[in-house]
């Protein structure tokens, strides 16, 4: 077969350093759009980007040439740099070192997009920590509760 055919969709979740509320509500739309642009400039597709003041969810379609680690490094590194350079009051902004990434089947794309778009509403009843643990458990990811949140 002379060509590679790949459909790799990932629901990525990452938080601000120490899960501090570092992303003001008025900055969020600009940041989510910028993250989408980072994806586009690097041959990825951001199908949805959203979050709250202390974390982000990104539904990404990755090409065969980019690993999950590379995608996260590009998105987190460049978005952090953009915040520092564009909004001087955010010079202390940083993403937490780790991330989570879960595969998403074609049949769950629309549901995942809706989920990402409704983060504010969703987190009125569920904390980020509770949500994150549920994701890990639902996807069968083993973790040590003492270390999962740094």
C-alpha positions in Angstrom: 0.0 0.0 0.0 1.7 3.2 -1.1 -0.2 5.6 1.2 -0.8 5.8 5.0 -4.4 6.3 6.1 -4.8 7.5 9.6 -7.8 8.7 11.6 -6.5 9.6 15.1 -8.9 11.7 17.2 -7.9 12.5 20.8 -9.6 14.2 23.6 -6.8 16.0 25.4 -7.1 17.5 28.9 -4.5 19.7 30.6 -4.6 22.2 33.4 -2.8 25.3 34.5 0.1 25.0 36.9 -1.2 23.9 40.3 -4.7 24.2 38.8 -4.7 27.9 39.6 -7.4 30.1 38.1 -5.1 31.8 35.6 -7.3 32.1 32.5 -9.8 35.0 33.0 -13.2 34.5 31.3 -12.5 37.4 28.9 -9.3 35.7 27.7 -10.7 32.2 27.2 -12.3 32.7 23.8 -9.1 34.2 22.4 -6.9 31.4 24.0 -9.2 28.6 22.7 -9.1 30.2 19.2 -5.3 30.5 19.3 -5.0 26.9 20.3 -7.1 26.0 17.2 -4.7 28.1 15.1 -1.6 26.3 16.6 -3.2 23.0 15.6 -4.0 24.2 12.1 -0.5 25.6 11.5 0.9 22.2 12.5 -1.2 19.9 10.3 -3.6 19.0 13.1 -7.3 19.8 13.3 -8.8 21.1 16.5 -12.4 19.9 16.3 -13.3 21.6 19.6 -11.4 23.7 22.2 -12.8 24.8 25.5 -12.3 24.8 29.3 -12.5 27.1 32.3 -10.2 29.3 34.2 -7.8 26.5 35.2 -7.8 23.8 32.5 -8.4 23.1 28.8 -10.1 20.3 26.7 -9.1 19.9 23.1 -10.5 17.4 20.6 -7.7 16.9 18.1 -7.3 15.0 14.9 -3.7 14.2 14.5 -1.9 13.3 11.2 0.3 10.2 11.1 3.4 12.4 11.4 2.8 14.0 14.8 2.9 12.1 18.1 0.6 12.9 21.0 3.6 14.2 23.0 4.6 16.5 20.1 1.1 17.8 19.7 0.8 18.6 23.4 4.3 20.3 23.5 3.3 22.5 20.5 -0.1 23.4 21.9 0.9 24.0 25.5 4.2 25.7 24.7 3.1 28.0 22.0 -0.2 29.0 23.8 1.8 29.8 26.9 4.3 31.9 25.0 1.4 33.7 23.2 -0.2 34.6 26.5 3.1 35.9 27.9 3.8 38.1 24.8 0.3 39.2 24.0 -1.1 39.9 27.5 1.7 41.2 29.8 -0.4 40.7 32.9 -0.3 37.0 32.2 3.5 36.8 32.3 3.2 34.3 35.2 1.0 31.9 33.3 2.0 28.3 32.9 0.4 25.0 32.0 0.9 22.0 34.3 3.6 19.6 33.1 1.4 16.6 32.3 -1.7 16.0 30.3 -4.2 13.2 29.5 -5.2 12.1 26.0 -7.9 9.6 25.2 -8.9 8.2 21.8 -12.3 9.1 20.6 -14.3 6.9 18.1 -16.0 8.4 15.1 -19.4 7.6 16.7 -18.6 9.8 19.7 -17.2 12.9 18.0 -20.4 15.0 18.2 -20.9 14.0 21.9 -17.3 14.9 22.7 -17.6 18.3 21.0 -20.8 19.1 22.9 -19.1 18.0 26.2 -16.1 20.4 25.5 -18.4 23.3 24.6 -20.4 22.9 27.8 -17.5 23.0 30.4 -18.8 25.9 32.5 -22.2 24.3 32.8 -20.7 20.9 33.5 -18.5 22.1 36.3 -21.2 23.6 38.3 -21.8 20.2 39.8 -18.5 18.4 39.3 -14.9 19.5 40.1 -12.1 19.2 37.7 -10.4 16.6 39.9 -13.5 14.5 40.0 -14.0 14.8 36.3 -10.3 13.9 35.6 -10.5 10.8 37.8 -13.6 9.7 36.0 -11.9 10.0 32.7 -8.9 7.9 33.9 -11.2 5.2 35.4 -13.5 5.1 32.3 -10.6 4.6 30.0 -8.9 2.0 32.3 -5.9 4.2 33.1 -4.1 3.1 36.2 -3.0 5.9 38.5 -1.8 6.6 42.0 -4.2 9.1 43.7 -1.3 10.5 45.7 0.4 11.7 42.5 -2.2 12.3 39.9 -2.5 16.0 40.7 1.1 16.7 41.4 
